[in-house]
């Protein structure tokens, strides 16, 4: 069977120069057309230096140029992959792949090379028609090439053009790539910031399509996740003013995290400048284009690159590629001036004897030097080149399948090898789904993008300036939900500006414009600042926030009050006059002391009930008065303690009835004094109208009236326990509500009426004979009683909480002590200390003296 040859075009930029570095035709071409026995191999034209005119000197000098070893590595990977495919007896049987490799300086020359190559036979004699184009590394170059070549329906597969803009099939219908779109990298970077809670970030990017598109998308996605951008500054290699602006911002900015989104060449330029300044304490996050480039490391850049994080293309194993790359010798490409120049540059020697440098032998070992080309311990971008070549091969393989006269994939009629066209290859690339030898699946979505999978890497630099790029996690877009970003457990991470830390300790560099508002505060957006630079305000009185960055503070229920931190509502403490507190205990003590004094007075009067001073003013009323005073002292105790339904009804009714009983007795004694004086006048028999029976009835009648008032009060609207939350916001006052205010003031008014009547009658009887001077004592006791209760009213109304109860108890005790002391203590004094005055003749003698 005659082997058919299909060629594809691959574009690289092996040399980057500040002036011009071109072949005779503006680019350098490497062709291999044919299969395993291809005769043409090598560089078709020799490279030569163009001379540039220096402004300072008219002498012609060679233009300065800088090698891009990585692009040469990609080209060699293409050659390796083509040879591997051509050795495969199952993939494309009877078909051999060929290739055209072009190196050019500048996008214009690369575009020119692409156009010329697809338009016909080149100078190397390749007759196979170009069926696909591989490249370029640069998104900008790929974008321009596809714009020109897409009308020809030639599929373009890039292995490193990551700009998300290239996913637009309306603009770039023939573009595919084996590298993930920057859209996925941007999403991954945003999730990385969110994972470590970096909410305040700076961005430095190159002024190129690759960076500008990606950072613009990053800003949009970051804002959706609540991440703010402090600054976003472009960097240009030749504009010192832009670099100065970046340097100034790095020094004065408050953000600790800097996203450096640049291509590799721009990153090298930027680091070479910034390493001369003391920029430290920043956590640098790099883009995929440079984050795995170990040649960037140096002692001068330690403060910058130490701890750098970023997403990298996943590591891959490609059997045989390491040996193939390191086996390169100048003798393999004897006509290639570029290989010769690469060799001389790498080993610092020269193949020209006239040169002052050491003489190159061509036998030097690539394993002994370090460069982008010789780093073969693992492959990342090279794997994308490997997949891109296989992609074209599998598309051709699928195109040539035939079953029962039709293609099993498209259903179209079978075609022969001679009928293969780029547009048919393009059609089948869309349906390609295969697994490489290293086990990686390759297929595309509707935008021509492959599945995105990244390694999260961390720069860990040693004291000697060398770096170990450690894989600390992965980002896999095929994982559903929010588990796409996953860090490896028990992995040491070096953070920017810090020493080693274990990631379980969460000692991550903080980068926030404002620390989150803690519980107990609320978050308020400051319209004059980015959304991350919010303000925190303490929750107002009576409100809480129990979460971080709470937008509003919540009002506690009426029975609850915030704790000191204002992050939770606690039940309000209840307050009432308790026996356990000092004021309650003192009032209880005075009440009990009053009962004790009343009891002692009763005992004294009982033991001396037959003496004249006890009999003189109706001893029966005296004993009833002493009994009622005991009840008055005791009823004060009902006001102390936690209010309950029964205690609220008892305290006011007991107080009202006992005090009326007490005042009724005093009123009865006052009337007895007046009647007794009238009885001593000649011809008066008034005492028969107010004898003992009438005295009992009067006390009973006055008391029953109060009983009726209290009964009506308790029946219609009785007092009840109430939680008063008006006086104090932070605590609850347990008190007895009056129920009916009219009932309460009726009880007090009736007591006041009797007290006033008693005071008037006692005042009228104050100048009666000395033997009846009890009227003076009653007058004084009623004066104290009325003064206490007149003062009580405003004090009762204005006193808050438990002090209201204390005022009421004080009024009860004060008026009770006033009656007890003023009426009974003088008599007790005579009984105990002046018994000689407790004689009937003394009382009668004074009466006779007064009546003469």
C-alpha positions in Angstrom: 0.0 0.0 0.0 1.3 3.4 -0.9 1.7 5.6 2.1 -0.1 9.0 2.0 1.5 12.0 3.6 -0.4 14.7 5.4 1.5 17.7 6.6 0.6 20.2 9.2 2.1 23.6 10.0 3.5 24.5 13.4 4.5 28.0 14.4 7.0 28.9 17.1 9.0 31.8 18.3 12.4 30.5 19.2 14.2 33.9 19.3 13.0 37.0 21.0 15.0 40.1 20.1 15.0 43.8 20.7 15.7 44.6 17.1 15.4 42.2 14.1 16.4 38.5 14.0 15.1 37.1 10.7 16.0 34.5 8.2 16.4 35.4 4.6 12.7 35.2 4.1 11.7 36.8 7.4 11.3 33.5 9.2 13.1 30.1 9.6 11.5 26.9 8.4 12.0 23.3 9.4 10.3 20.8 7.1 9.8 17.1 7.1 7.5 15.8 4.4 7.2 12.1 3.9 6.9 9.4 6.4 9.6 7.3 8.1 11.8 7.6 5.1 11.5 11.3 4.5 14.5 12.7 2.6 14.2 16.3 3.4 15.0 17.3 7.0 16.6 20.3 8.5 16.5 24.0 8.2 15.8 25.1 4.7 17.6 28.4 4.8 20.5 29.6 6.8 19.9 32.4 9.3 21.9 35.5 9.0 22.3 38.6 11.1 20.7 41.8 9.9 22.6 44.9 10.9 21.0 47.8 12.8 22.1 51.4 12.8 22.9 52.8 16.2 21.8 56.5 16.8 25.0 57.2 18.7 27.3 55.5 16.2 27.0 54.9 12.5 28.9 51.7 12.9 26.9 48.6 12.1 26.4 46.2 15.0 24.7 42.9 15.5 21.3 43.3 17.1 20.9 42.0 20.6 18.8 38.8 20.7 17.5 36.5 23.5 16.7 32.8 23.1 13.4 31.3 24.0 14.5 27.7 24.8 11.0 26.6 25.7 9.7 27.2 22.2 12.5 25.0 20.8 11.5 22.4 23.3 7.9 22.6 22.0 9.2 22.2 18.4 11.2 19.1 19.4 8.2 17.7 21.1 6.3 18.0 17.9 9.0 16.1 16.1 9.0 13.4 18.8 5.2 13.0 18.7 5.1 12.8 14.9 7.7 10.1 14.9 5.8 8.2 17.6 2.5 8.4 15.6 4.2 7.3 12.5 5.6 4.2 14.3 2.1 3.3 15.5 0.6 0.6 13.3 -2.9 1.0 14.5 -3.3 4.8 14.3 -3.4 6.0 10.7 -2.3 2.7 9.0 -0.8 3.4 5.7 -0.6 7.1 6.4 2.4 9.2 7.4 2.4 12.6 9.0 4.7 15.3 8.0 5.3 18.7 9.5 6.5 22.2 8.7 8.0 24.1 11.7 8.4 27.8 11.4 10.3 30.1 13.7 9.7 33.8 13.3 10.3 37.0 15.2 7.2 39.1 15.6 3.6 38.3 14.8 3.8 39.8 11.3 6.4 37.3 10.2 4.6 34.4 11.8 1.4 35.4 10.0 3.3 35.7 6.7 4.9 32.3 7.2 1.4 30.8 7.9 -0.1 32.3 4.8 2.8 31.2 2.5 2.9 27.7 3.9 -0.8 26.9 3.4 -0.8 28.4 -0.1 1.5 25.9 -1.8 4.7 24.0 -2.0 7.6 25.5 0.0 11.3 25.5 -0.8 11.9 22.3 1.0 10.0 20.3 -1.6 7.0 19.3 0.6 4.1 18.2 -1.6 1.6 17.2 1.1 -1.1 19.7 1.6 -1.3 21.5 4.9 -4.3 19.9 6.8 -4.0 21.7 10.2 -2.0 24.4 11.9 -0.5 24.1 15.4 0.3 27.2 17.4 0.9 29.7 18.4 1.9 30.1 22.1 0.8 33.7 22.1 -2.9 34.4 22.3 -2.5 37.6 20.3 -0.6 35.8 17.5 -3.1 33.0 17.4 -6.0 35.5 17.2 -4.5 37.2 14.2 -3.7 34.0 12.4 -7.1 32.5 12.9 -8.8 35.7 11.7 -6.9 35.4 8.4 -7.0 31.6 7.9 -10.4 30.7 9.2 -12.1 31.5 5.7 -9.9 28.7 4.4 -11.4 26.3 6.9 -8.0 25.1 8.1 -8.2 23.9 11.7 -5.9 25.7 14.1 -4.9 24.0 17.4 -3.0 25.9 20.0 -1.2 24.3 22.9 -0.7 27.5 24.9 -3.0 30.3 23.8 -5.2 30.7 26.8 -7.1 33.9 26.1 -10.8 33.4 26.8 -11.7 35.5 23.8 -10.6 32.7 21.5 -13.6 30.6 22.7 -15.9 32.8 20.6 -16.8 30.6 17.7 -18.4 33.4 15.8 -15.0 35.2 15.5 -12.7 32.1 15.6 -14.7 29.2 14.1 -11.6 27.0 13.3 -9.8 27.5 16.6 -9.2 24.7 19.1 -6.8 24.3 22.0 -5.5 21.6 24.2 -4.7 24.1 27.0 -7.6 25.3 29.2 -9.0 28.7 28.5 -8.1 31.5 30.8 -11.7 31.6 31.7 -11.2 28.5 33.8 -8.0 29.8 35.3 -9.7 33.1 36.2 -12.5 31.2 38.0 -9.9 29.0 39.7 -8.0 32.1 40.9 -11.1 33.7 42.2 -11.9 30.5 44.1 -8.4 30.5 45.5 -8.8 34.0 46.8 -12.1 33.1 48.3 -10.7 29.9 49.8 -8.0 31.7 51.8 -10.4 34.7 52.4 -8.2 37.2 50.5 -10.8 40.0 50.0 -8.4 42.8 49.2 -6.2 42.2 46.1 -3.9 44.1 43.8 -3.4 43.2 40.1 -0.4 43.8 37.9 -0.7 42.6 34.3 1.1 43.0 31.0 -0.4 45.3 28.5 -1.3 42.5 26.1 -4.4 40.7 25.0 -3.6 37.6 27.1 -3.5 39.6 30.3 -5.9 42.3 29.7 -8.8 40.0 28.8 -8.1 37.7 31.8 -7.7 40.3 34.4 -10.9 42.1 33.2 -12.8 38.8 33.7 -11.1 38.3 37.1 -12.3 41.7 38.3 -15.9 40.9 37.3 -15.9 37.4 38.9 -14.1 38.7 42.0 -16.7 41.3 42.6 -19.4 38.7 42.5 -17.6 36.8 45.3 -17.2 39.9 47.4 -13.5 40.3 46.5 -12.3 43.9 45.9 -9.5 45.1 43.7 -7.4 47.8 45.3 -5.5 48.5 42.0 -5.1 47.1 38.5 -2.0 48.4 36.8 -0.6 47.5 33.4 3.1 46.8 32.9 5.0 47.6 29.7 8.6 46.6 29.2 9.7 49.9 27.7 7.6 52.4 29.7 9.5 53.3 32.9 6.6 55.5 34.1 4.3 52.5 34.3 6.9 50.6 36.3 7.3 53.6 38.7 3.6 53.7 39.2 3.5 50.0 40.1 6.5 50.4 42.4 4.8 53.3 44.3 1.6 51.3 44.6 3.3 48.2 45.9 4.9 50.3 48.7 1.8 52.2 49.8 -0.9 49.7 49.2 -2.7 47.9 52.1 -3.5 44.8 50.2 -1.2 41.9 51.0 -2.0 39.7 47.9 -0.8 40.6 44.4 -1.9 38.8 41.3 0.9 38.9 38.7 -0.9 38.0 35.5 1.7 38.1 32.7 3.2 36.0 30.0 6.6 34.5 30.8 8.6 37.1 28.9 6.9 40.0 30.6 7.3 38.3 34.0 11.0 38.0 33.4 11.3 41.6 32.5 9.2 42.7 35.5 11.1 40.6 38.0 14.4 41.8 36.7 13.4 45.3 37.6 11.5 44.9 40.8 14.2 42.7 42.4 16.3 45.8 42.8 13.8 47.3 45.3 12.9 46.2 48.8 9.4 44.8 48.1 8.5 42.2 50.7 5.6 41.1 52.9 3.4 40.4 49.8 1.7 37.1 48.9 2.3 36.8 45.1 -0.1 34.8 43.0 1.0 34.0 39.6 -0.7 33.1 36.3 -0.2 29.7 34.6 2.3 31.1 32.1 5.1 31.6 34.6 4.3 29.9 37.9 6.3 26.8 37.1 9.3 28.4 35.5 12.1 27.6 38.0 14.6 29.7 36.0 12.9 32.8 37.5 14.3 31.9 40.9 17.3 33.7 42.4 18.5 35.0 45.7 17.6 38.6 44.7 14.0 37.6 44.1 13.6 35.5 47.3 11.6 38.2 49.1 9.2 38.3 46.1 8.8 34.8 44.9 9.1 33.0 48.2 5.7 31.4 48.9 4.2 32.4 45.5 1.0 30.5 44.6 -0.6 29.8 41.3 -2.3 27.3 39.1 -0.2 25.3 36.7 -0.9 22.9 33.9 -1.0 19.4 35.4 2.2 17.3 35.4 2.2 14.6 32.8 4.5 11.7 32.0 5.5 11.2 28.3 7.6 8.1 28.0 10.7 8.6 25.9 10.4 12.4 25.5 13.1 13.2 28.1 15.6 11.1 26.4 14.7 12.5 23.0 15.0 16.1 24.1 18.4 15.5 25.8 19.8 13.5 22.9 19.8 16.6 20.6 23.2 17.2 18.9 24.2 19.9 16.4 25.1 17.1 14.1 21.4 16.1 14.0 20.7 19.4 12.2 23.9 20.3 10.4 22.2 22.9 8.2 20.5 24.7 11.1 22.1 27.9 12.0 19.6 28.3 14.9 20.5 24.9 16.5 24.2 26.0 16.1 23.5 29.3 17.8 21.4 27.7 20.5 24.3 25.3 21.3 26.8 28.0 21.4 24.6 30.2 23.7 23.8 27.3 26.0 27.4 26.1 26.5 29.2 29.4 26.1 31.4 28.1 23.3 31.8 28.6 19.6 32.1 26.4 16.5 34.2 29.1 14.8 37.9 28.7 15.6 38.4 32.5 15.0 36.1 33.3 18.0 37.7 34.0 21.3 35.3 31.7 23.1 36.0 28.1 23.8 35.6 25.8 20.9 32.4 23.7 20.7 32.9 20.0 20.0 29.2 19.2 19.4 29.6 16.4 21.9 28.7 18.4 25.0 26.0 16.8 27.2 22.7 18.7 27.6 22.3 17.0 31.0 25.1 19.1 32.5 23.4 22.4 31.9 20.2 24.0 33.2 17.7 25.8 31.0 14.1 25.7 30.0 15.0 23.2 27.3 16.8 20.8 29.7 14.1 20.8 32.4 12.7 17.4 31.7 11.8 16.0 35.1 8.2 16.6 34.4 6.1 18.0 31.5 3.3 20.5 31.6 3.0 22.6 28.5 4.8 20.0 26.5 1.9 17.6 27.2 -0.4 20.1 25.5 1.9 20.0 22.4 1.8 16.2 22.6 -2.0 16.2 22.7 -2.3 18.7 19.9 -0.3 16.5 17.5 -2.3 13.5 18.5 -5.5 15.4 18.1 -4.8 16.0 14.4 -3.8 12.4 13.9 -7.0 11.1 15.5 -9.1 13.5 13.5 -7.5 12.2 10.3 -8.0 8.6 11.5 -11.7 9.2 12.1 -12.0 10.9 8.8 -10.7 7.9 6.9 -12.9 5.4 8.7 -15.4 3.6 6.4 -18.1 1.1 7.3 -20.6 0.0 4.7 -19.8 2.8 2.4 -20.2 5.6 5.0 -18.3 7.3 7.7 -19.5 5.9 11.1 -19.1 9.2 12.8 -20.7 11.7 10.4 -22.7 9.3 8.3 -21.3 10.9 5.1 -19.9 9.0 2.2 -16.5 7.5 2.7 -13.5 9.4 1.2 -10.2 8.3 0.0 -6.8 9.5 1.2 -6.6 11.8 -1.9 -9.8 13.5 -0.9 -8.7 14.7 2.5 -9.2 18.4 2.9 -8.7 20.8 5.8 -12.4 21.5 6.1 -13.1 17.7 6.6 -10.4 17.5 9.2 -12.0 20.5 10.9 -15.3 18.7 10.9 -13.9 15.6 12.6 -11.8 17.5 15.2 -15.0 18.6 16.8 -16.0 15.0 17.5 -12.5 13.7 18.6 -12.5 11.9 21.9 -9.5 9.8 22.7 -7.1 8.8 25.5 -3.4 9.4 25.2 -0.7 6.9 26.1 -0.4 8.5 29.5 -4.1 8.0 30.2 -5.4 11.5 29.6 -8.7 12.0 27.9 -8.9 14.6 25.2 -12.2 16.1 23.9 -13.7 19.5 23.3 -16.8 21.4 24.3 -18.9 23.5 22.0 -16.4 26.4 22.3 -13.4 24.3 21.2 -12.1 24.2 24.8 -10.7 21.1 26.5 -11.5 20.1 30.1 -9.7 22.3 32.6 -7.5 20.7 35.2 -4.9 22.6 37.2 -2.3 21.8 39.8 -2.1 24.4 42.6 1.6 24.9 43.2 3.7 26.7 45.9 7.2 28.2 45.5 9.4 27.0 48.3 12.8 28.6 47.9 15.9 27.4 49.7 18.7 29.5 51.1 20.9 29.0 48.0 18.2 30.6 45.8 17.0 27.3 44.2 13.3 26.6 44.3 11.1 23.6 44.7 7.7 24.0 43.2 5.5 21.9 45.4 2.1 20.6 44.2 -0.3 21.5 47.1 -3.7 21.0 45.5 -5.8 20.6 42.4 -8.6 22.4 40.6 -10.8 20.2 38.6 -13.7 21.6 36.6 -15.2 18.2 36.1 -16.0 17.9 39.8 -19.6 19.0 40.4 -20.6 21.6 43.0 -18.2 23.5 45.1 -15.5 20.9 45.5 -13.5 21.8 42.4 -10.6 23.3 44.5 -9.1 20.8 46.9 -5.9 21.1 48.9 -3.8 18.1 49.7 -3.9 17.2 53.4 -0.8 17.5 55.6 1.1 19.5 53.0 3.5 22.2 54.2 2.9 25.6 52.6 5.3 28.6 52.5 3.4 31.9 52.6 4.7 35.1 51.2 6.8 37.0 53.7 6.5 34.2 56.3 8.2 31.0 57.3 7.0 27.5 56.9 3.6 26.7 58.3 1.3 23.7 58.3 -1.8 24.4 56.3 -3.9 22.8 59.1 -2.9 25.6 61.3 -4.6 28.1 59.0 -1.9 30.6 59.4 -2.6 32.3 56.2 -1.6 35.8 55.3 -4.6 38.1 55.9 -5.5 40.5 53.0 -8.6 42.5 53.7 -9.5 46.1 53.5 -11.5 45.8 56.7 -11.7 42.9 59.1 -15.1 41.3 59.1 -17.6 42.9 61.4 -17.8 40.7 64.5 -21.0 39.6 66.1 -22.5 42.5 68.0 -22.0 44.9 65.2 -23.5 45.5 61.8 -21.9 46.0 58.4 -22.6 49.2 56.6 -21.5 49.9 53.0 -19.4 53.0 52.6 -20.4 54.5 49.2 -17.2 56.4 48.9 -15.1 53.2 49.1 -15.0 49.7 47.6 -17.6 47.3 48.9 -14.9 45.5 50.9 -13.9 48.7 52.7 -17.2 48.7 54.7 -17.8 50.2 58.1 -18.8 48.4 61.3 -21.2 49.9 63.8 -22.1 48.7 67.2 -25.6 47.4 67.4 -28.0 49.9 69.1 -29.3 49.3 72.6 -31.6 46.3 72.8 -30.4 44.7 69.5 -27.9 42.0 68.6 -26.2 40.4 65.6 -25.2 36.8 66.0 -23.2 36.4 62.8 -20.2 37.9 61.1 -20.9 40.8 58.8 -24.5 41.0 59.7 -26.3 43.6 57.6 -28.8 44.5 60.3 -29.1 44.1 64.0 -32.0 42.1 65.3 -34.2 43.4 68.1 -34.5 41.1 71.1 -38.0 39.9 72.2 -39.5 42.0 75.1 -38.5 39.5 77.7 -34.9 39.3 76.5 -31.9 41.7 76.5 -28.6 41.5 74.8 -25.5 40.3 76.6 -22.5 42.5 76.9 -21.1 41.5 73.5 -24.5 42.0 71.9 -24.2 38.7 70.1 -27.1 36.9 71.8 -30.3 37.6 73.6 -30.5 36.5 77.2 -33.6 36.4 79.4 -33.9 39.7 81.3 -33.2 39.4 85.0 -36.3 39.8 87.1 -36.3 42.3 89.9 -38.5 42.5 92.9 -38.1 43.2 96.6 -36.7 40.1 98.0 -36.0 38.9 101.5 -32.4 38.1 100.4 -31.4 41.6 99.5 -30.3 44.1 102.1 -33.3 46.5 101.7 -35.8 43.7 101.9 -34.0 42.1 104.9 -34.0 45.5 106.7 -37.6 46.1 106.1 -38.5 42.6 107.2 -36.4 43.2 110.4 -38.2 46.4 111.1 -41.6 44.7 110.5 -40.7 41.9 112.9 -39.4 44.4 115.4 -42.7 46.3 115.3 -44.6 43.0 115.9 -42.2 42.3 118.8 -42.8 45.8 120.3 -46.5 45.5 119.9 -46.4 42.1 121.6 -44.4 43.4 124.5 -46.7 46.3 124.9 -49.7 43.9 125.0 -48.0 41.8 127.6 -47.3 44.9 129.7 -50.9 46.1 129.4 -52.2 42.6 130.2 -50.1 42.3 133.3 -51.2 45.8 134.4 -54.8 45.8 133.1 -56.2 46.6 136.5 -54.2 49.7 136.9 -55.8 53.1 136.5 -53.7 54.2 133.5 -54.8 51.1 131.5 -58.5 51.4 132.5 -58.6 55.2 132.0 -59.1 55.1 128.2 -61.1 52.0 127.5 -58.7 49.1 127.8 -60.7 47.1 125.4 -60.0 49.5 122.6 -56.4 49.6 123.6 -56.0 45.9 123.3 -57.8 45.9 120.0 -55.6 48.7 118.8 -52.5 46.7 119.8 -53.9 43.7 117.9 -54.5 45.8 114.8 -50.9 47.2 115.0 -49.5 43.7 115.0 -51.5 43.0 111.9 -50.2 46.3 110.3 -46.6 45.2 111.0 -47.3 41.8 109.7 -49.1 42.9 106.5 -46.0 44.8 105.5 -44.3 41.4 105.1 -46.7 40.5 102.3 -45.2 43.1 100.1 -41.8 41.4 100.2 -41.0 38.4 98.0 -41.9 37.4 94.4 -45.3 38.7 93.5 -48.0 36.0 92.9 -51.7 36.2 92.3 -52.6 35.5 95.9 -49.9 37.8 97.4 -51.0 40.7 95.2 -54.6 40.4 96.3 -53.6 39.8 99.9 -51.1 42.7 100.4 -53.4 45.5 99.4 -56.6 44.2 101.0 -54.8 43.2 104.2 -53.2 46.6 104.4 -56.5 48.4 103.8 -58.5 46.5 106.3 -55.9 46.4 109.1 -55.2 50.1 108.8 -58.9 50.9 108.9 -59.2 48.7 112.0 -56.3 50.5 113.6 -57.6 54.0 112.8 -61.1 53.0 113.9 -59.7 52.0 117.3 -57.8 55.3 117.5 -61.0 57.2 116.4 -63.0 55.3 119.0 -60.5 56.2 121.7 -60.6 59.9 120.6 -64.4 59.9 120.8 -64.2 58.3 124.3 -61.9 61.1 125.4 -64.4 63.7 124.2 -67.4 61.9 125.7 -65.6 61.3 129.0 -64.8 65.1 129.2 -68.5 65.9 128.5 -69.6 63.3 131.1 -67.6 65.2 133.9 -69.7 68.3 133.3 -72.7 68.8 135.6 -76.0 67.4 134.3 -74.3 65.5 131.3 -75.2 61.9 130.6 -73.6 61.7 127.2 -71.6 58.6 128.1 -74.7 56.5 127.9 -74.8 57.3 124.2 -71.3 56.1 123.6 -70.7 53.2 125.9 -68.6 50.1 125.3 -71.3 48.6 123.0 -71.4 51.7 120.8 -67.6 51.8 120.7 -67.4 48.2 119.4 -70.1 48.9 116.8 -68.4 52.0 115.6 -65.1 50.1 115.1 -67.0 47.2 113.4 -68.9 49.6 111.2 -65.9 51.6 110.0 -64.0 48.3 109.3 -66.9 46.7 107.4 -67.1 49.7 105.1 -63.4 49.0 104.1 -64.2 45.3 103.8 -66.9 46.1 101.3 -64.6 48.4 99.3 -61.9 45.7 99.2 -64.5 43.0 98.2 -65.7 45.1 95.3 -62.2 45.8 94.2 -61.2 42.1 94.3 -64.4 41.1 92.5 -64.4 43.7 89.7 -60.7 44.1 88.9 -58.3 42.7 91.5 -54.6 43.3 91.7 -52.4 40.8 89.7 -48.7 40.1 89.1 -47.2 42.0 86.2 -43.9 42.2 84.4 -43.1 45.9 84.1 -40.6 46.6 81.3 -41.1 50.3 81.1 -38.8 51.6 83.9 -35.7 49.6 82.8 -34.9 48.3 79.4 -32.4 45.7 80.6 -34.4 44.1 83.3 -38.0 43.2 84.2 -39.7 44.5 87.3 -42.0 42.0 88.9 -44.7 44.0 90.6 -48.4 43.8 91.5 -50.5 45.8 89.1 -53.4 47.6 90.9 -56.0 46.2 88.6 -58.5 48.9 89.4 -56.8 52.1 90.2 -60.1 53.4 91.5 -60.3 50.5 94.0 -56.8 51.3 95.3 -57.3 55.0 95.7 -60.7 54.3 97.3 -59.0 52.2 100.0 -56.3 54.8 100.6 -58.9 57.6 100.5 -61.1 55.9 103.1 -58.1 55.4 105.4 -57.1 59.0 104.9 -60.7 60.2 105.6 -60.8 58.3 109.0 -57.2 59.5 109.8 -58.2 63.1 109.1 -61.4 62.8 111.2 -59.4 61.3 114.0 -56.8 64.1 113.8 -59.5 66.8 114.0 -61.2 65.3 117.0 -57.9 64.7 118.8 -56.9 68.3 118.0 -60.1 69.6 119.6 -59.5 67.5 122.7 -55.8 68.4 123.1 -56.5 70.9 126.1 -58.6 68.6 128.2 -57.5 67.8 131.8 -54.1 66.0 132.3 -55.7 62.8 133.2 -57.2 62.6 129.8 -54.0 63.7 128.0 -54.2 60.7 125.7 -55.8 63.2 123.2 -52.5 64.9 122.9 -50.8 61.7 122.2 -53.4 60.8 119.6 -53.0 64.2 118.0 -49.3 63.8 117.7 -49.6 60.2 116.4 -52.2 61.3 113.8 -50.0 64.2 112.8 -47.2 61.7 112.1 -49.6 59.3 110.3 -51.0 62.0 108.0 -47.6 63.4 107.3 -46.3 60.0 106.3 -49.2 59.2 104.0 -49.3 62.6 102.4 -45.6 62.2 101.6 -46.2 58.7 100.5 -48.4 59.6 97.5 -45.8 61.5 95.4 -43.0 59.1 96.5 -45.1 56.1 95.5 -46.0 57.5 92.1 -42.4 58.5 91.2 -40.5 55.6 92.6 -39.4 53.0 90.0 -39.6 49.2 90.3 -39.1 47.6 93.6 -38.6 51.0 95.3 -42.3 51.6 94.9 -43.0 48.6 97.1 -40.3 49.8 99.5 -41.9 53.2 99.8 -45.3 51.6 100.6 -43.7 49.3 103.2 -41.9 52.2 104.7 -45.2 54.2 104.9 -46.9 51.3 106.6 -44.1 50.7 109.1 -43.6 54.5 109.8 -47.2 55.1 110.5 -47.6 52.0 112.6 -44.5 52.8 114.7 -45.9 56.4 115.0 -49.1 55.1 116.5 -47.4 52.5 118.7 -44.8 54.9 120.1 -47.0 58.0 120.5 -50.0 56.3 122.1 -48.5 53.4 124.2 -44.9 54.2 125.0 -45.7 57.1 127.5 -48.1 54.8 129.4 -45.6 51.9 129.4 -43.0 54.4 130.8 -45.3 55.3 133.7 -46.3 51.6 134.3 -42.7 50.4 134.4 -40.6 53.4 135.5 -43.1 55.7 137.4 -45.5 53.3 139.1 -46.3 56.0 141.8 -48.1 58.0 139.2 -50.2 55.0 138.2 -52.6 55.6 141.1 -56.3 56.5 141.1 -55.9 59.3 143.6 -53.4 61.0 141.4 -55.9 60.9 138.5 -58.8 62.1 140.7 -56.8 64.8 142.4 -55.9 66.3 139.1 -59.5 66.2 138.0 -60.7 67.9 141.1 -58.0 70.6 140.8 -58.9 71.2 137.3 -62.7 71.5 138.0 -62.5 74.0 140.9 
